[in-house]
Amino acid sequence: MSSVSDIVRQPPTPEFVAQVEKVPTTVYASSAAASHAVAKEIADLIRSRAAAGHRVVLGLATGSTPTGVYAELVRMHKHEGLSFKNVVTFNLDEYFPMQPGELQSYVRFMNEHLFDHVDIDRRNVNIPDGTVAREKVWEHCQAYEQRIRDAGGIDLQILGIGRTGHVGFNEPGSSSSSRTRLITLDRVTRLDAASDFFGDENVPRKAITMGVGTILAARKVILMAWGEGKSRVVARAVEGEVTTQVAASFLQNHPNARFVIDSAAAAEMTRFKAPWLLGAIEDIGLAWTPELARRAAIWLATTLNKPLLKLTNEDYNEHHLQDLVASRHGGAYEINIEVFRSLQATITGWPGGKKPEASDARLIEPRSAPRFQHRGADVFPKRVVLFSPHPDDDVISMGGTFIRLCDQGHDVHVAYQTSGNIAVFDAAALRHADFVQEFTAAFSFAAEQAAMIEDKVKGAIAKKVPGEVDPPELQKIKALIRRTEAKAGAFASGIKDESHIHFLDLPFYETGRVRKHPPGDADVQITIDLLNRVKPHQIYAAGDLSDPHGTHRLCLWVVFEALRRLKKQKAEWLDQCVVWLYRGAWQEWGVDEIEMAVPLSPEEVRRKRFAIFKHESQKDRAMFPGSDEREFWQRAEDRNKGTANLYNRLGLAEYEAIEGFVRWKEMD
């Protein structure tokens, strides 16, 4: 897969990066590696201060971004003797109003992720109080600022970044001199928090937050960001103008601030998106690989809105690509043909390959090493495992390809990795519980037991506080709703044998909350067992890492870890197995990244939509839609049509829609 992570080990040299990056930025291949590096830096500071007989004052953040840092600090405390007895902490923010014991409370978050597991003196822990009376909030904020001053100021402030560019809860419009205060949350911020509160209507409208001025007063600041969903705002904060519309941009004026991000969050930065804008590629420590040349040509064509084959030497020369033209004997013509053919080679209407006796039979593996060009080409039909993180990701993200594989006679299995139960509205669960009671009464089944369950569910819903975890009976009903919908969607896609529909119910997911347990050996073993039973020739997994709730990332890790262990175990069937990664629910692969493009006809787009509609509990309004107000079927169709339109604009054939895939090469 050609991605930012391939280049991160060879970044452009610092003097060229400094032309556009106004905050020092370190890019790691993964969020895990970045989190470990930040945790080590914090630990080194704690230890050095302790050795000198001094305490250290840390500013801490909440949310999904710092959890890996806290987990590593806890590990170092338990296994390496890292002590927190000399540590004083100040948290950035807290919702208002908010009781400390509520699921969404940042007090609870910090306890669960850090404080309950280390030896910190609780008198040294400071978090804004979400229970203070409204008329006392101003005084509370002033007192919070005074406690920071009394502690000697913050030595190291850890930050995340919101999609509006906020740090803490400093929304667009916050000034650089702002201090701890009560603030009204931006609509985008509330939508992003909706999953934690089981609906945006339950998210508090206000929060208490440290101000930008408070943050800038820290002696050192590290801002962390993971995932493609943060890539645009990271680029604005690092490379754009300092503006109140992006509070994180004020860090450009801090003498000792830096960004620590993963490769996905770096995708929109110039040095990764268009490094040729920094200078000659050789001068900045890179080389014109086929992948980089392909990306540059596609960038140029889309920038100029011209088909690839119409790009001229002048086009390349006038857009900082002189050295690319000079590197090819045939200049622009050679580059254009090379990139055009590579794009053309990605397109296949046979994602599983044709029957071996077909004259043009081949497994499409564009841009692969030659020795993998025909992996599994002599096998027909192929056994296929399609992993779906939630019960509808299969049809949303690759429903057209799913239909193709079934229609073309392959032995397709679909594995739903999680129950998806938290994404069902209470009203839908009540409707199904009522149906069960009416059904059992109508056919003289165990009506009393059904009525008892319905009464229990109704009572639990009536007493439930917004954002509270569902009782087990309600979780089970919601899981069954999603399970039956998934079956209907799979059957609509062409699955004919119910034994080919697998519900893995991975344990890491079953918390009843948006925040999940870290996946572990049990999740991996369940996946290994399925793969060993099916012995697939093709695996499809969700590479949609922009999922704001993290389930896709965790599910993908489980699949990758299972395959790594199977490779160590020398599973023979792996020799003929290819792994394809799909997207679509949250973001689509870029055309420069796609290695297999499956075109869809208007009829296949309609059939895909019909399969998505089988997920009735997610129709019209999803529980966790993110910031995109379109329904998931609309997002998928728009992205698929957008990919097809871009292929067409680049000069290739015109299709109704295209689903794109990237091959996971670690299997090689």
C-alpha positions as a printed Julia matrix, in Angstrom:
668×3 Matrix{Float64}:
   0.0     0.0     0.0
   1.4     3.34   -0.96
   0.71    5.57    2.01
   2.12    8.26    4.22
   3.45    5.58    6.56
   5.79    4.4     3.78
   7.4     7.84    3.59
   7.46    8.74    7.25
  10.83    7.08    7.71
  12.33    9.44    5.09
  10.94   12.88    5.82
  12.09   15.96    3.93
  15.06   17.64    5.54
  14.3    20.16    8.33
  15.34   23.3     6.46
  12.77   22.59    3.73
  10.03   21.61    6.17
  10.53   24.87    8.06
   9.39   26.76    4.97
   5.79   25.72    5.6
   5.59   24.1     9.05
   5.4    26.77   11.74
   5.36   24.34   14.66
   7.93   21.54   15.0
   6.1    18.33   14.11
   7.19   14.75   14.68
   5.41   12.1    12.64
   5.31    8.48   13.79
   4.21    5.48   11.76
   1.48    4.67   14.28
  -0.35    6.22   17.21
   1.02    3.45   19.45
   4.61    4.41   18.64
   3.83    8.09   19.14
   2.07    7.43   22.46
   5.03    5.45   23.75
   7.41    8.27   22.81
   5.31   10.9    24.59
   4.91    8.69   27.66
   8.67    8.19   27.83
   9.2    11.95   27.65
   6.76   12.47   30.52
   8.38    9.69   32.54
  11.87   11.12   31.98
  10.65   14.52   33.2
   9.05   13.0    36.31
  12.2    11.05   37.15
  14.62   13.92   36.55
  12.56   16.24   38.76
  12.28   13.59   41.46
  16.05   13.03   41.38
  16.54   16.78   41.92
  14.04   16.79   44.78
  11.42   18.78   42.86
   7.86   18.1    41.87
   6.56   18.31   38.3
   3.33   19.94   37.18
   1.54   18.26   34.29
  -1.38   19.57   32.27
  -3.48   16.61   31.15
  -6.07   16.02   28.44
  -8.93   13.57   28.03
 -10.59   11.88   25.06
  -9.35    8.99   22.95
  -6.06   10.66   21.95
  -4.09   10.4    25.23
  -5.33    6.95   26.34
  -2.29    5.21   24.85
   0.01    7.6    26.73
  -1.77    6.92   30.01
  -1.7     3.16   29.44
   2.06    3.28   28.9
   2.56    5.44   32.01
   0.57    2.92   34.04
   2.7     0.11   32.61
   5.89    1.97   33.55
   4.55    2.54   37.05
   3.72   -1.14   37.56
   6.74   -2.69   35.87
   9.49   -0.05   35.87
   8.94    1.65   39.2
   7.8     5.02   37.84
   6.41    6.95   40.82
   3.88    9.77   40.65
   4.38   10.95   44.23
   6.08   14.14   43.03
   3.46   14.87   40.34
   0.8    17.6    40.41
  -1.81   17.53   37.64
  -4.25   20.02   36.16
  -6.82   18.79   33.68
  -7.85   20.94   30.76
 -11.61   20.82   31.06
 -14.89   19.27   32.2
 -18.43   19.31   30.89
 -20.88   21.54   32.74
 -22.95   20.45   34.49
 -21.43   17.03   35.16
 -21.39   14.73   38.17
 -17.97   13.12   38.77
 -19.37    9.58   38.75
 -21.15    9.83   35.4
 -19.82    7.8    32.5
 -18.88   10.91   30.53
 -17.21   12.72   33.43
 -13.56   13.58   32.93
 -13.02   12.87   36.62
 -14.12    9.31   35.98
 -12.1     9.17   32.77
  -8.88   10.18   34.52
  -9.49    7.77   37.37
 -10.15    4.86   35.04
  -7.24    5.55   32.71
  -4.55    6.82   35.1
  -5.12    7.91   38.67
  -6.61    4.65   40.01
  -3.55    2.76   38.78
  -0.63    4.9    40.02
   0.59    6.25   43.35
  -0.32    9.91   42.85
  -1.37   11.9    45.92
  -5.05   12.69   45.27
  -4.53   16.11   46.85
  -2.31   16.9    43.87
  -5.05   16.1    41.31
  -6.95   19.1    39.93
  -9.9    18.86   37.53
 -12.48   21.59   36.85
 -15.6    20.96   38.92
 -18.7    20.25   36.87
 -20.91   20.31   39.97
 -20.25   23.88   41.1
 -23.31   26.13   41.26
 -23.79   28.24   38.14
 -23.38   31.5    40.04
 -20.08   30.22   41.51
 -18.48   29.19   38.2
 -16.55   32.44   37.71
 -15.05   32.22   41.2
 -14.2    28.55   40.62
 -12.36   29.42   37.4
 -10.39   32.16   39.11
  -9.45   29.78   41.89
  -8.33   27.17   39.33
  -5.99   29.71   37.74
  -4.64   30.61   41.17
  -3.94   26.94   41.98
  -1.91   26.68   38.78
   0.1    29.77   39.77
   0.58   28.46   43.32
   1.93   25.21   41.88
   4.55   27.2    39.97
   2.9    26.93   36.56
   2.55   23.95   34.24
   5.81   22.31   33.2
   4.39   20.14   30.43
   0.94   20.48   28.88
  -0.51   17.57   26.89
  -3.17   18.42   24.3
  -5.41   16.79   21.76
  -7.11   18.7    18.95
 -10.75   18.8    17.95
 -11.97   18.96   14.37
 -12.76   22.65   14.85
  -9.13   23.15   15.86
 -10.03   23.52   19.52
  -7.58   22.7    22.3
  -9.27   22.02   25.58
 -12.74   23.35   24.83
 -11.43   26.6    23.34
 -13.81   26.81   20.41
 -13.41   29.02   17.31
 -13.34   32.65   18.43
 -11.29   32.02   21.58
  -8.59   34.65   22.04
  -4.95   33.96   22.8
  -5.29   35.7    26.17
  -8.33   33.7    27.36
  -8.16   32.03   30.75
 -10.13   29.3    32.53
 -13.81   29.98   31.98
 -17.24   28.61   31.16
 -17.75   28.23   27.41
 -20.58   27.23   25.09
 -19.66   24.2    22.99
 -19.58   24.43   19.21
 -22.12   22.31   17.31
 -19.36   20.25   15.66
 -17.81   19.54   19.04
 -21.17   18.42   20.39
 -21.74   16.16   17.39
 -18.3    14.61   17.91
 -19.17   13.98   21.56
 -22.62   12.56   20.73
 -21.4     8.98   20.74
 -20.24    9.23   24.35
 -23.66   10.53   25.38
 -25.75    8.19   23.18
 -27.1    11.05   21.11
 -26.22   14.71   20.55
 -29.37   15.8    22.39
 -27.78   14.49   25.6
 -24.47   16.37   25.25
 -24.11   19.29   27.69
 -24.18   22.68   26.01
 -21.38   24.08   28.12
 -18.02   23.19   29.61
 -15.37   24.66   31.9
 -12.03   24.88   30.13
  -8.55   26.24   30.59
  -8.11   29.2    28.24
  -5.68   29.49   25.36
  -3.65   31.92   27.48
  -3.47   29.36   30.28
  -2.2    26.72   27.85
   0.34   29.07   26.27
   1.72   29.85   29.72
   2.92   26.25   30.08
   6.68   25.9    29.74
   6.33   23.07   27.22
   3.37   21.91   25.12
   2.88   18.67   23.19
  -0.19   18.39   20.98
  -1.08   14.87   19.81
  -3.36   13.85   16.94
  -4.22   10.47   15.44
  -6.1     9.47   12.32
  -7.14   10.89    8.98
 -10.1    12.65   10.54
  -7.68   15.11   12.15
  -5.43   15.57    9.11
  -7.05   18.71    7.7
  -7.16   20.62   10.96
  -3.6    19.54   11.83
  -2.39   20.98    8.51
  -4.27   24.23    9.19
  -2.82   24.52   12.69
   0.76   23.73   11.62
   0.94   25.41    8.22
  -1.88   27.96    8.17
  -2.2    31.44    9.6
  -2.58   32.07   13.31
  -6.29   32.65   13.77
  -8.94   32.59   16.47
 -10.86   30.21   14.19
  -8.27   27.49   14.91
  -7.22   27.79   18.53
  -4.39   25.26   18.05
  -2.72   27.67   15.6
  -1.74   29.87   18.56
   0.89   27.24   19.37
   2.9    28.69   16.48
   3.72   31.53   18.87
   4.84   29.26   21.71
   8.61   28.99   22.2
   8.55   25.3    23.15
   5.54   23.64   21.51
   5.46   20.74   19.1
   2.98   18.42   17.44
   3.32   14.64   17.77
   1.12   12.9    15.23
   0.72    9.59   13.45
   1.13    9.12    9.71
  -2.62    9.26    9.06
  -2.97   12.63   10.79
  -0.06   13.91    8.67
  -1.74   13.09    5.36
  -2.69   16.69    4.5
   0.66   18.23    5.43
   2.66   19.5     2.48
   5.66   17.27    3.08
   3.45   14.19    2.63
   0.66   15.39    0.36
   2.79   17.36   -2.12
   6.46   17.32   -1.04
   7.58   18.67   -4.44
   6.23   22.05   -3.33
   9.1    22.21   -0.81
  11.84   21.9    -3.43
  13.53   19.4    -5.7
  12.72   15.9    -4.46
  16.38   14.84   -4.28
  17.24   17.98   -2.32
  14.69   17.2     0.38
  15.86   13.63    0.89
  13.28   11.78   -1.24
  13.35    9.99   -4.59
  10.97    9.79   -7.54
   9.55    6.34   -6.94
   6.72    5.14   -9.23
   4.3     5.72   -6.34
   5.44    9.3    -5.77
   5.42   10.07   -9.51
   1.88    8.68   -9.73
   0.75   10.85   -6.83
   2.38   13.93   -8.37
   0.81   13.41  -11.79
  -2.66   12.85  -10.33
  -2.22   15.92   -8.11
  -1.23   18.0   -11.14
  -4.12   16.73  -13.26
  -6.69   17.44  -10.56
  -5.14   20.83   -9.78
  -5.39   21.86  -13.44
  -8.61   19.9   -14.06
  -7.02   18.19  -17.06
  -6.95   14.52  -18.13
  -3.62   12.83  -17.46
  -2.77   12.37  -21.13
  -3.15   16.11  -21.79
  -0.57   17.24  -19.25
   2.4    18.99  -20.86
   6.02   19.6   -19.95
   5.03   23.21  -19.24
   2.32   22.05  -16.8
   4.89   20.07  -14.84
   7.53   22.8   -14.99
   5.15   25.53  -13.82
   3.99   23.51  -10.81
   7.29   22.61   -9.13
   7.68   19.28  -10.93
  10.63   20.15  -13.18
  12.84   17.46  -11.68
  10.19   14.79  -12.31
  10.07   15.7   -16.01
  13.87   15.78  -16.13
  14.04   12.29  -14.64
  12.19   10.78  -17.63
  13.66   10.6   -21.13
  10.24   11.07  -22.63
   9.29   13.91  -20.31
   5.6    14.53  -19.65
   4.48   12.04  -22.31
   6.3     9.15  -20.62
   5.03   10.11  -17.17
   1.45   10.51  -18.38
   1.4     7.14  -20.14
   3.0     5.39  -17.16
   0.5     6.79  -14.66
  -2.47    6.36  -17.01
  -1.65    2.69  -17.52
  -1.15    2.11  -13.81
  -4.6     3.57  -13.13
  -6.13    1.59  -15.97
  -4.64   -1.6   -14.53
  -6.45   -1.1   -11.23
  -9.89   -1.46  -12.85
 -11.44   -4.92  -12.78
 -14.97   -6.23  -12.95
 -13.76   -9.54  -11.52
 -12.49   -8.87   -7.97
 -12.12  -12.6    -7.3
 -10.69  -13.4   -10.71
 -12.16  -15.4   -13.59
 -12.25  -19.12  -14.12
  -8.75  -20.39  -15.01
  -9.91  -21.57  -18.42
 -11.04  -18.05  -19.37
  -8.67  -16.55  -21.95
  -8.15  -13.35  -19.94
  -8.3   -14.92  -16.49
  -6.13  -13.23  -13.89
  -6.33  -12.01  -10.34
  -6.05   -8.25  -10.48
  -3.09   -7.29   -8.31
  -1.93   -3.99   -9.82
   1.35   -2.46   -8.69
   2.3    -5.71   -6.93
   5.64   -7.39   -6.95
   5.73   -9.74   -9.99
   5.97  -12.89   -7.9
   2.56  -12.07   -6.39
   0.97  -11.08   -9.68
  -0.95  -14.32  -10.07
  -1.34  -15.43   -6.47
  -4.39  -17.7    -6.39
  -5.18  -17.09  -10.09
  -5.6   -20.82  -10.74
  -8.22  -21.21   -7.99
 -11.92  -20.91   -8.78
 -14.2   -20.44   -7.02
 -12.28  -18.66   -4.3
 -13.08  -18.81   -0.64
 -13.56  -15.26    0.59
 -13.89  -13.83    4.11
 -15.34  -10.35    4.32
 -14.79   -8.79    7.77
 -17.3    -6.14    8.82
 -16.54   -4.18   12.03
 -20.19   -3.24   12.57
 -23.13   -5.22   11.19
 -23.58   -2.87    8.22
 -20.04   -1.91    7.15
 -19.94   -4.74    4.61
 -22.82   -3.44    2.52
 -22.1     0.26    3.12
 -18.43    0.18    2.2
 -18.1    -2.64   -0.34
 -21.65   -3.77   -1.03
 -21.16   -3.68   -4.81
 -18.05   -5.86   -4.64
 -19.82   -8.15   -2.16
 -22.62   -8.61   -4.72
 -20.08   -9.17   -7.54
 -18.22  -11.87   -5.63
 -21.46  -13.72   -4.9
 -22.86  -13.31   -8.42
 -19.6   -14.56   -9.97
 -19.77  -17.81   -8.02
 -17.22  -17.39   -5.26
 -17.6   -19.01   -1.84
 -18.21  -15.86    0.2
 -18.29  -15.76    3.99
 -19.09  -12.57    5.92
 -17.89  -12.12    9.5
 -19.49   -9.43   11.66
 -16.87   -8.57   14.22
 -19.02   -6.74   16.78
 -22.67   -6.76   17.78
 -23.15   -3.03   17.13
 -25.74   -3.04   19.92
 -25.05    0.44   21.27
 -26.09    1.99   17.94
 -29.78    1.05   18.32
 -32.31    3.53   19.65
 -34.37    2.55   22.7
 -37.58    3.02   20.71
 -36.52    0.36   18.19
 -35.76   -2.08   21.02
 -39.18   -1.42   22.57
 -40.88   -2.04   19.24
 -39.16   -5.41   18.85
 -39.86   -6.4    22.45
 -43.51   -5.57   21.89
 -43.51   -7.65   18.71
 -42.13  -10.66   20.61
 -44.87  -10.36   23.22
 -47.6   -10.05   20.57
 -46.09  -12.92   18.57
 -45.9   -15.3    21.51
 -49.42  -14.41   22.61
 -50.8   -14.95   19.11
 -49.27  -18.43   18.87
 -49.72  -19.42   22.54
 -46.01  -19.67   23.22
 -44.38  -18.68   26.5
 -46.22  -15.38   26.58
 -45.73  -14.83   30.3
 -41.96  -14.95   30.01
 -42.0   -12.63   26.99
 -44.23  -10.19   28.86
 -41.88  -10.28   31.84
 -38.88   -9.47   29.64
 -40.76   -6.65   27.93
 -41.82   -5.19   31.28
 -38.23   -5.36   32.5
 -36.95   -3.63   29.37
 -39.63   -0.96   29.53
 -38.86   -0.34   33.2
 -35.12   -0.09   32.53
 -35.65    2.39   29.7
 -38.04    4.47   31.8
 -35.49    4.75   34.61
 -32.43    5.14   32.37
 -30.53    8.42   32.58
 -29.35    9.72   29.17
 -25.96    8.2    28.42
 -26.35    5.38   30.95
 -25.28    1.85   29.98
 -28.16   -0.38   28.9
 -29.09   -3.33   31.15
 -28.07   -6.78   29.76
 -31.57   -7.62   28.5
 -31.76   -4.4    26.49
 -28.25   -4.91   25.12
 -29.27   -8.39   23.99
 -32.39   -7.14   22.22
 -30.41   -4.46   20.43
 -27.76   -6.98   19.41
 -30.45   -9.29   18.01
 -31.94   -6.4    16.03
 -28.6    -5.73   14.38
 -27.96   -9.44   13.86
 -31.22  -10.0    11.97
 -30.6    -6.88    9.91
 -27.09   -8.1     9.05
 -28.49  -11.43    7.88
 -31.04   -9.66    5.69
 -28.31   -7.47    4.19
 -26.06  -10.47    3.53
 -28.88  -12.4     1.86
 -29.71   -9.36   -0.27
 -26.05   -9.27   -1.36
 -26.14  -12.87   -2.56
 -25.25  -15.07    0.41
 -27.41  -18.18    0.17
 -26.12  -20.35    3.0
 -26.67  -19.02    6.54
 -23.64  -21.04    7.69
 -21.55  -18.51    5.74
 -22.72  -15.68    8.02
 -20.57  -15.46   11.15
 -21.23  -13.33   14.23
 -17.91  -13.1    16.09
 -19.13  -10.82   18.92
 -15.55   -9.89   19.77
 -15.3    -9.44   23.56
 -13.44   -6.1    23.46
 -16.58   -4.39   22.16
 -19.04   -5.59   24.77
 -18.77   -2.78   27.31
 -22.18   -1.24   26.63
 -20.28    2.01   26.13
 -18.65    3.8    23.2
 -15.28    3.41   24.92
 -14.13   -0.15   24.44
 -11.7    -2.44   26.16
  -8.37   -2.86   24.39
  -8.62   -5.9    22.09
  -6.67   -8.9    23.3
  -5.88  -12.57   22.84
  -9.52  -13.68   23.04
 -10.5   -11.42   20.13
  -7.52  -12.57   18.08
  -8.14  -16.26   18.75
 -11.79  -16.02   17.68
 -10.57  -14.52   14.4
  -7.84  -17.12   13.95
 -10.34  -19.93   14.49
 -12.64  -18.57   11.78
  -9.81  -18.1     9.3
  -8.47  -21.59    9.91
 -11.94  -23.04    9.32
 -12.53  -21.19    6.05
  -8.92  -21.03    4.76
  -9.71  -18.07    2.5
  -8.0   -17.11   -0.74
  -9.16  -13.51   -0.29
  -9.78  -11.46    2.85
 -11.52   -8.08    2.87
 -11.2    -5.88    5.97
 -12.19   -2.32    6.84
  -9.26    0.06    6.5
 -11.5     3.04    7.26
  -9.41    4.5    10.07
 -11.33    7.78   10.11
 -14.06    6.09   12.12
 -14.4     8.66   14.95
 -15.34    6.05   17.54
 -12.28    3.83   16.99
 -14.07    0.5    16.46
 -12.74    0.17   12.9
  -9.17    0.7    14.09
  -9.51   -1.92   16.82
 -11.19   -4.43   14.52
  -8.49   -3.97   11.9
  -5.8    -4.51   14.53
  -7.48   -7.8    15.48
  -7.46   -9.0    11.85
  -3.85   -7.96   11.31
  -2.69   -9.55   14.56
  -4.52  -12.79   13.71
  -2.82  -12.9    10.31
   0.6   -12.16   11.81
   0.2   -15.03   14.27
  -1.01  -17.36   11.52
   2.02  -16.41    9.45
   4.31  -17.29   12.37
   2.44  -20.58   12.68
   3.13  -21.15    8.95
  -0.51  -21.68    8.03
  -0.22  -23.18    4.53
  -3.38  -21.59    3.17
  -1.82  -18.12    3.63
   0.44  -18.76    0.61
  -2.53  -18.24   -1.7
  -4.28  -15.51    0.33
  -4.56  -11.83   -0.58
  -5.82   -9.2     1.87
  -7.75   -6.19    0.55
  -8.67   -3.15    2.62
 -11.85   -1.22    1.89
 -13.22    2.13    3.0
 -16.38    4.12    2.44
 -18.3     4.62    5.67
 -16.2     7.6     6.76
 -13.69    8.28    4.0
 -12.59    6.87    0.64
  -9.18    5.87   -0.63
  -7.49    8.48   -2.79
  -7.19    7.59   -6.47
  -3.41    7.62   -6.09
  -3.73    4.92   -3.41
  -6.28    2.58   -5.01
  -4.86   -0.73   -6.23
  -8.12   -2.44   -7.19
 -11.05   -0.44   -8.52
 -14.31   -2.33   -8.91
 -16.74   -0.42  -11.17
 -20.46   -0.64  -10.41
 -23.31   -0.42  -12.88
 -26.45    1.61  -12.07
 -28.23   -1.67  -11.26
 -25.48   -2.72   -8.86
 -25.63    0.68   -7.14
 -29.38    0.11   -6.7
 -28.84   -3.4    -5.32
 -26.19   -2.09   -2.92
 -28.6     0.57   -1.67
 -31.3    -2.09   -1.22
 -28.91   -4.18    0.92
 -28.04   -1.16    3.07
 -31.74   -0.43    3.58
 -32.08   -3.84    5.28
 -30.42   -2.18    8.27
 -33.63   -0.49    9.35
 -32.36    0.55   12.79
 -29.73    2.71   11.07
 -32.07    4.13    8.44
 -33.22    7.77    8.4
 -31.23    8.58   11.53
 -28.23    6.71   12.89
 -27.35    6.78   16.58
 -23.77    7.92   15.89
 -23.7     9.72   12.54
 -20.62   11.85   13.2
 -20.54   15.33   11.69
 -21.89   14.22    8.3
 -25.66   14.69    8.25
 -26.18   12.4     5.25
 -27.34    8.85    5.82
 -24.66    6.19    5.39
 -26.08    4.94    2.07
 -25.91    8.49    0.73
 -22.33    8.95    1.89
 -21.29    5.65    0.3
 -22.99    6.39   -3.0
 -21.57    9.9    -3.16
 -18.05    8.65   -2.44
 -18.31    5.79   -4.93
 -19.63    8.15   -7.61
 -16.97   10.7    -6.71
 -14.24    8.11   -7.26
 -15.75    7.16  -10.62
 -15.98   10.82  -11.62
 -12.34   11.38  -10.73
 -11.25    8.38  -12.82
 -13.29    9.85  -15.67
 -11.8    13.35  -15.23
  -8.33   11.82  -15.38
  -9.23   10.45  -18.8
 -10.3     6.89  -18.01
 -13.59    5.19  -18.78
 -16.8     6.61  -17.35
 -18.56    4.45  -14.76
 -21.59    4.96  -12.54
 -19.58    4.29   -9.37
 -16.33    2.67   -8.22
 -15.39    0.91   -4.98
 -11.68    1.18   -4.25
  -9.37   -1.22   -2.42
  -5.76   -1.24   -1.25
  -3.8    -4.44   -0.7
  -2.17   -5.13    2.67
   1.39   -6.01    1.76
   2.64   -7.3     5.09
   1.36  -10.69    3.97
   4.07  -10.64    1.3
